[in-house]
Amino acid sequence: MHLSTDIFIWIAALLTLCIYSFLYKDNPFYKFAEHLLVGVSAGYLFVIYFWNNMWPNLLIPLRDGFGILLTEGRFTGNLAALVPGTLGLLLLTRLIPKIGWISRWAFGFYFGAFQGIVITGYMQAFILAQVYGTFMKGGNPVFSLVLMGDFFTRPAWGPFVLAVSGPLMIAGVVCTLTYFFFSTEHRGFAGGVAKVGIVFLMIGFGASFGYTVMARVSLLIGRLQFLIRDWLGLIS
Amino acid sequence: MKNLTRAFTVFLFYFAATALTAAEEAEPPVTARDVPNDAGGAVDITWLASPLEKEEGFQGYDVQRRAPGKEAFETIAEITPGEAVYQDKEAEDGVPYEYRVRALPAEGPPVVLGVSGAAASGQWFNTRRTNVLVGVIFVTTVIVFFIYRAKGGAELFVRKIAGLEAVDEAIGRATEMGKPILYVTGLGDASEISTIAAMTILAKVATKTAEYETPLIVPCYDPIVMMVEKEMVREAYAEVGKPDAFDEDSVFYVTTSQFGYVAAVDGIMVRERPATNFYMGAFYAESLILAETGAATGAIQIAGTDRVTQLPFFITACDYTLMGEELYAATAYLSRDPLFLGSLKGQDWSKAVIITAMVIGTALLIVSVHLGTGFAKLFETGAG
């Protein structure tokens, strides 16, 4: 056992234990770590935002522009930076209740502009590309009688998967979409198709659950490794 | 004999003309052309592989460019053997450049393959995305049509959604127990569709909590989302005639750090003991931590997200879960507002068209791979 002599590893290890103490119940150690984490992260992220966004995109272009204006009498800065800058300042009007309503202009611009920009991207990526991907894979149709014929002439696992996966995928997409059709009751034929859709969804969620749990376990292992190896020195 | 001579002459003429046309139509050794469907500033240069490639030690090609009025070509790229395409991304729009490609043998001077001219230009319309335009126009038209129908008083049916039926029950439970309601809108920023859906559901929940005077706790991850949510909750309280009951501190910013936010919300759950927890919006790795802690405190939990990887965790740890589109449908379902209802109907019938397209496409693939593939190409979108 070689206990770490690095003060920062000790701090990290003790804070890790403070957070894990929540597994027992809420306690002052957890409260301390929680408040520290919230406070430090909020402050740290504010500084990151300032230096990564406001400084290079707003303050530097204006500072340089106005600097040249004062010394050479001409403005070379990016005046367009004033638009988001002004909108950002409008958000701060919320701090003054009497004129707080002005902040809604900035919100309106933000939401409106963003929705306009993303609408084509969504249509392309989430609708057209998905429909195309349901039919075609790598330029070849996923559902073809030729693939089925291959399986019957050469019965084996590989051709079977190739022959079945396409129709299964198309059926899954159609049934799942039917489940998310809200304009009709899930009764009769539509109800049956929607039920099959739910089965497809649950199989998908089950697979996703197992996969993600494995990823979470690996995170836990990483943290335990830190405690046992880096802090306590029990393993090398 | 005379006829034979004439026929031979005609044949010679025909052969010469065909050969000439073939020579004219043959692909030039170097071709430069403006990149189509781009914002400008780029020219594609292609060339036919040099016979020198077969020689040992062949070094590749160099691509040269000459601006108008300049004497000499300058090398802009060196290309490895086997490649026959280069994109000049530093061309100035409207300037007619000349491009020259040279093969570089193992020994001796470079061999000029050819020269071609082109000017870069930007296009206003990306023809490869015509189907995107058609799709947007179609969906928008359908949505607008149904919004007008809803506004005109038409009865628009929306089927029952179990998770939303439970909203009133969950709020009532908290009211009876005299405990607060926790509403978490996830880690998405204000540009996420799921966050916007979560905010509109929050407005409806806040209307109920205002009516019953049930305390509401809304910890926020994003400062902009916090400001919008505060405004929405304030309006909800004003709508039911209780503006003074709105607590400014009920909607508050925590931190924009994922696990810092989770630690704080977990702390709120075990200390404030809310009777009902709502998790609506975009969630990531924190979904199970939040839902498990909420379940441990005995709260009734309703979740809704469009994150496929997080849905399994909510389904296992929450009482009700709104999956994907159900989250988007929630606003229309809860409010029955013509705008939202018409929008939901429009989306529904757009989905019906997609299902129909899939059935038609599949049928065409069965009848003829050629026809089916052609049909599928209607949905193909260019990357550019």
Contacts between the chains, C-beta under 8 A, distances in Angstrom:
chain1	res1	chain2	res2	distance
A	19	B	263	6.9
A	22	B	266	6.7
A	25	B	270	7.6
A	26	B	267	6.9
A	26	B	270	4.3
A	26	B	271	6.5
A	30	B	267	7.3
A	31	B	267	6.7
A	33	B	263	7.3
A	34	B	263	4.3
A	34	B	264	6.1
A	34	B	266	7.7
A	34	B	267	5.0
A	37	B	255	7.9
A	37	B	257	7.2
A	37	B	259	7.1
A	37	B	260	4.5
A	37	B	263	5.4
A	38	B	254	6.1
A	38	B	255	4.9
A	38	B	257	7.7
A	38	B	260	4.8
A	38	B	261	7.7
A	38	B	263	6.7
A	38	B	264	5.0
A	39	B	255	8.0
A	40	B	260	7.8
A	41	B	255	4.6
A	41	B	256	7.3
A	41	B	257	3.2
A	41	B	260	3.9
A	42	B	253	7.8
A	42	B	254	7.6
A	42	B	255	4.1
A	42	B	256	7.1
A	42	B	257	7.3
A	42	B	260	7.3
A	44	B	257	7.8
A	45	B	255	7.0
A	45	B	256	4.8
A	45	B	257	6.3
A	91	B	224	7.7
A	91	B	227	6.8
A	94	B	227	6.2
A	103	B	227	7.0
A	104	B	231	7.6
A	107	B	190	8.0
A	107	B	224	7.8
A	107	B	227	7.4
A	107	B	228	6.1
A	107	B	231	7.8
A	110	B	190	6.6
A	110	B	191	7.9
A	110	B	224	7.2
A	111	B	190	6.8
A	111	B	196	7.6
A	114	B	190	7.9
A	114	B	191	4.7
A	118	B	191	7.4
A	119	B	136	6.2
A	120	B	129	7.1
A	120	B	132	5.4
A	120	B	133	8.0
A	120	B	136	6.5
A	123	B	132	5.0
A	123	B	135	4.8
A	123	B	136	5.2
A	123	B	139	7.4
A	124	B	129	6.9
A	124	B	132	5.0
A	124	B	381	4.8
A	127	B	135	6.2
A	127	B	354	7.1
A	128	B	131	5.9
A	128	B	132	6.4
A	128	B	135	6.1
A	128	B	379	4.7
A	128	B	380	7.6
A	128	B	381	5.1
A	129	B	379	7.6
A	129	B	381	5.8
A	131	B	354	6.1
A	131	B	357	6.4
A	131	B	358	6.8
A	131	B	361	8.0
A	131	B	379	4.4
A	132	B	376	5.8
A	132	B	377	7.9
A	132	B	379	4.0
A	132	B	380	5.2
A	132	B	381	7.3
A	134	B	358	6.2
A	134	B	361	8.0
A	135	B	358	7.8
A	135	B	361	5.2
A	135	B	362	7.8
A	135	B	365	7.0
A	135	B	372	6.9
A	135	B	373	7.9
A	135	B	375	7.7
A	135	B	376	3.9
A	135	B	379	7.5
A	136	B	373	7.1
A	136	B	376	5.0
A	136	B	380	7.9
A	141	B	365	5.2
A	141	B	369	5.7
A	141	B	372	5.7
A	141	B	373	5.8
A	141	B	376	7.1
A	143	B	362	6.0
A	143	B	365	5.0
A	143	B	366	7.6
A	143	B	372	7.8
A	144	B	365	6.3
A	144	B	369	5.6
A	145	B	366	6.4
A	145	B	369	7.9
A	146	B	369	7.0
A	167	B	362	7.9
A	170	B	358	6.2
A	170	B	362	5.4
A	173	B	358	6.4
A	174	B	355	5.5
A	174	B	358	5.5
A	174	B	359	6.9
A	177	B	351	5.5
A	177	B	354	6.6
A	177	B	355	5.3
A	178	B	355	6.7
A	180	B	324	6.8
A	180	B	325	4.2
A	180	B	326	7.3
A	180	B	351	6.7
A	181	B	348	5.7
A	181	B	351	5.8
A	181	B	352	6.8
A	181	B	355	8.0
A	182	B	158	5.1
A	182	B	159	5.4
A	182	B	161	7.5
A	182	B	325	7.8
A	182	B	329	5.3
A	182	B	333	8.0
A	182	B	344	6.3
A	182	B	348	5.6
A	183	B	156	7.8
A	183	B	157	6.2
A	183	B	158	7.0
A	183	B	159	7.4
A	183	B	345	6.3
A	183	B	348	4.5
A	183	B	349	7.4
A	184	B	157	7.5
A	184	B	159	6.5
A	185	B	159	5.3
A	186	B	159	6.5
A	201	B	323	7.0
A	204	B	308	7.3
A	205	B	308	7.8
A	205	B	311	5.7
A	205	B	312	4.2
A	205	B	315	6.3
A	206	B	312	7.0
A	208	B	308	6.4
A	208	B	309	5.3
A	208	B	311	7.6
A	208	B	312	5.3
A	209	B	312	3.7
A	209	B	313	7.2
A	209	B	316	7.3
A	212	B	309	5.7
A	212	B	312	7.2
A	212	B	313	7.5
A	216	B	285	7.3
A	216	B	288	7.4
